[in-house]
Amino acid sequence: MGTFPEAAVALGSLLCYGFGAITDWRWLAVVSAVVPGVPLFLSMLLLPESPQWLVKKGRLSSAEKSIQFFRCPTHNVKGEVDIIHTNILETDGAEISVWEQLRLFRKPQNWKPVLIVFLVFICGQFSGFAVVTAYTVDIFNEADTNLDANNATVIVGVVRFMSTLVSAALLDRVGRKPLLIISAIGSSVGMVSIGAFFYLRTVGSAEGLGLLPLASLLVYVFFNELGYGPIPWLLSGELIPLAVRTIGNGVAVTAYSLAAFIIGLTFPYLTALMSTYLVFWMYAVFSLSGVALGVFLPETRGKTLEEIEKFFAPENKEFKKIPFP
């Protein structure tokens, strides 16, 4: 369920790639604005409120139904409602102001999980994802191979969407930590590979490597969507404590959007300022930094929000091992 938004975005991008290959940008803009509206509206009607919010409002039976919707049929619904209710009572169950939430950030158990989510979002975007999604056709055109840029872009979109399905199947089997590490390494390999192609083309040794740009981007999008795509969004809902979730999620999503904007905006300027292969290798280094995050990331697979919050309690020895000041 947590990977559904990322899969939906990947599917939307694929449809845009496909439609963009057969029409001009004006019709593409119209279709992109109108078509998603209806399914988005209908899906919002079908989703229940979060169990935490329902318990805070005293609607326990509705909270049980909400948990049953999100969990498996055999899940101990009543037990989880009791845990949520107890946790809310311990925090007085009261709404706190934005200023009070900011004051709570002085506590390590509040700012450390927000910082972790922030860094995962940043690493994912600075690995070059916004560049690949926005400039795919331009990258293939600059590669100047025999590949049709539009058709190659559609293939990239298909692999991206398929990767989100693979990620959905693996996240609760393998866990967040291993997938994030695998995603960081695989994404870095893809960027190093396409950078190598542009380097070889610069020195005149790219003959016979016409499929390398496509293969490189396929490797990149597959591994990126395996972890970097869905995991930050999952972590923003799992790691950030309830007491600071409003501001914490705001910080994380703002960082994601700002990073995507910066990466997408600067790519043409960077390629004009220095060699294209250096830009891709720079993204590879950023991508690889996610390995360090994955090593120290607490595993959240199969844990309730309350159990995750207890991990960040000051008395937890594992929490103290997270290498932040």
Secondary structure by P-SEA (a helix, b strand, c coil): ccaaaaaaaaaaaaaaaaaaacccaaaaaaaaaccaaaaaaaaaaaccccaaaaaaacaaaaaaaaaaaacccccaaaaaaaaaaaaaaaaccccccaaaaaaaccccccaaaaaaaaaaaaaaaacaaaaaaccaaaaaaaacccccaaaaaaaaaaaaaaaaaaaaaccccccaaaaaaaaaaaaaaaaaaaaaaaaaaaacccccccaaaaaaaaaaaaaaaaccccaaaaaaaccccccccaaaaaaaaaaaaaaaaaaaaaaaaaaaaccaaaaaaaaaaaaacaaaaaaaccccccccaaaaaaaaccccccccccccc
